[in-house]
Structures are given as structure tokens and as C-alpha cells.
């Protein structure tokens, strides 16, 4: 919510600044041209079409970039720096273009043109740096969202399966976890409470699991855990711990959450989908045997 509010505030600020920068841009270039025509109407005796054409094209390119910036979805700081930079740059190029046609004081050609153009380039470069930083941040955020479950903020099904497929050569253990009677929880306590159970359980398990494990929500009320190696006692101890942690989440007086767990160990040369299938079968047996327990395939 804070992220969305921040984006809305930035968009509101940009919408306020956009007509200001657009008006200043148009007025500035208009004043430069009209001032030249009024104060320096005398044509230069040596007008080179190639120089005029080149300067005109450069000015049009920068003006086009300014228009693109006004329409782009940028952060306020990047937008302001780019707008100021392109405004100054365009003003310098306008002086430069008029210098090709009209006779102007020497100080304008020596100082004003170069100062405006250089300052404009510096502001524009800094604005581009900010824009690239924003794009990198957005890319990282999108990359994270692609592999993260939106509700529990743990890994999602896509990441879990991709990770497993990349780690087929080594031995590992799979735990499939299913919240018992989750539909009943939603029906009796509401879907908001059901979502909260998913969040609380995910948080408890994420803290309890070793750092070299992978914990993911496969969908609904089903979770999966990857453990490197095939240590059976370790898997049993962890399963007992996960069963106990689930009972710490209270639903009502004398009623807590419970889970069922299916465990399987990768056999040599066994494909990932077969390991998951056996864990799923073990989970099915755990649920059919009374729930709130684990079963090893």
C-alpha cells in the first residue's frame, strides 16, 4: 500500500509540473527567437546551409526528446532533471541555430550558447542516470515478483519447480505440507482469517527452516520444502517441528491449526516429478490416517 501511495503522489506531482515545464519550454524558445529578430535582425553575410540544417536537426531532436520525457512515466526527480536539462539544451541550440543566420554579439556565441548547452547536457545526463536507476529498481522488483508468492512473500510454485530441475544431480528431500481442513477454516472464520493463517504459517516455517532449504507455496493451502541431502532422522525431526509450529496458530478457544506432511527422498537417477509424486502419495496417506502427522514414502 505504501508503494502504491508513493507512486500516486509522484504521478500527481508530475501531472502538476508537466504543464509548467511545457509552458516554460515553449515561452523560452519563443522569447529567444523573437528577441533575436527584434534586436539582431541583420542577416549574416556568410550563411552556410549545411550548418543551418545540422543545427536545426539537432534542435528538433532535443525538442522531440523533451516531448517524449513529458509523456513518459518517470519518477519526479528524474523528470525534473531531464526537463530542465532538455530545456537548457534546447535554448543553447536555438541560440546556435540563430547564430548561423543572424549577426549576434560575440559574448552570446562565446558564453551563452556553450553555457546553456553544457548545463543542459549535465542535467540531462543526471536525469538519465536517475532514470536508469529507476528502471533497474523496477526490473529487480518485477524479477522478485515473478518468483515470489504475492500473499505469503515466500517462493512460488514456478521458482520451486525451476530450482528443483536445476538441482537434479545431488540427493535431496522433499516435504509437501497441506493445512488440514483449510476450507472449513475459510467457511467458519472467513477468507481474511484464512489468508492470515497462510501468512502466519509461512512466517513461522521460514524462520524455522535451515538456510540451505527452499520453502515455497505451491498454491492454495499447499506448501513444499526442499532440503539438500537425504538425512532421514533430520527430515523426521523437522517434520515434528513443523507439526508443532502449526499448533501455535490459534483459531478459537481450544482450536489450533494443524498440517499434514508427506516426505520423500530422491533415489539415484530419479526424476524430480517422481520424487514429488511419491511425496504427494505420502501426504495423501498422512491425511487419510487422521491428519496432523507426517508420512514418509
Helices and strands as residue ranges (DSSP letters): H 2-39, H 49-71, H 76-101, H 106-107, I 108-112, H 113-147, E 155-156, H 157-166, E 172-179, H 182-189, H 191-208, E 214-219, E 222-228, H 232-246, E 250-252, E 255-256, E 259-265, H 272-288, E 294-296
